[in-house]
Amino acid sequence: MLEETRIRGSLIFTKPVTAITEADLKDWLIDWDRSLKTKANYHGLIYGVFGYAVVARLKP
């Protein structure tokens, strides 16, 4: 499954949430070979994860 998240040679989801940047996520979503619906679903999930990280003060 991790091979699916390899974007431009990097496995961004092996990094801690505090190390993932907006550019990482944009590159991943743009380059990921999945349908728009799947990308939209994952975007919603990621939005929730990062929203929680901000509330929990894990990410500024």
C-alpha positions as CSV (number, residue, x, y, z in Angstrom):
1,M,0.0,0.0,0.0
2,L,2.8,2.4,0.7
3,E,4.0,2.2,-2.9
4,E,0.7,4.0,-3.9
5,T,1.8,7.0,-1.8
6,R,5.2,7.3,-3.4
7,I,5.2,10.7,-5.1
8,R,8.3,12.0,-6.9
9,G,10.4,9.5,-5.0
10,S,9.0,10.4,-1.5
11,L,6.7,8.5,0.8
12,I,5.0,11.5,2.4
13,F,2.7,9.5,4.7
14,T,5.7,7.9,6.4
15,K,6.5,11.4,7.8
16,P,5.0,12.7,11.1
17,V,2.0,15.0,10.5
18,T,4.2,17.9,11.6
19,A,6.6,17.3,8.8
20,I,4.1,17.1,5.9
21,T,3.7,20.4,4.0
22,E,1.0,21.8,1.8
23,A,3.3,21.3,-1.2
24,D,3.7,17.6,-0.3
25,L,-0.1,17.1,-0.3
26,K,-0.6,19.1,-3.5
27,D,2.0,17.0,-5.3
28,W,0.5,13.8,-4.0
29,L,-3.1,14.6,-5.0
30,I,-2.0,15.9,-8.4
31,D,0.3,13.0,-9.3
32,W,-1.8,10.2,-7.7
33,D,-3.3,8.0,-10.3
34,R,-6.8,7.7,-9.0
35,S,-10.3,8.9,-9.9
36,L,-11.4,12.4,-8.9
37,K,-13.9,10.9,-6.5
38,T,-11.2,8.9,-4.7
39,K,-9.0,12.0,-4.5
40,A,-11.9,14.0,-3.1
41,N,-12.6,11.4,-0.5
42,Y,-8.9,11.3,0.6
43,H,-8.8,15.1,0.6
44,G,-11.7,15.1,3.0
45,L,-9.9,12.6,5.3
46,I,-6.7,14.5,5.2
47,Y,-8.5,17.8,5.9
48,G,-9.9,16.2,9.0
49,V,-6.6,14.8,10.2
50,F,-4.8,18.2,9.7
51,G,-7.7,20.0,11.3
52,Y,-7.4,17.8,14.4
53,A,-3.6,18.3,14.4
54,V,-4.1,22.1,14.5
55,V,-6.7,21.8,17.3
56,A,-4.4,19.4,19.2
57,R,-1.5,21.9,18.7
58,L,0.5,19.4,16.8
59,K,0.7,21.6,13.7
60,P,0.6,25.5,13.5
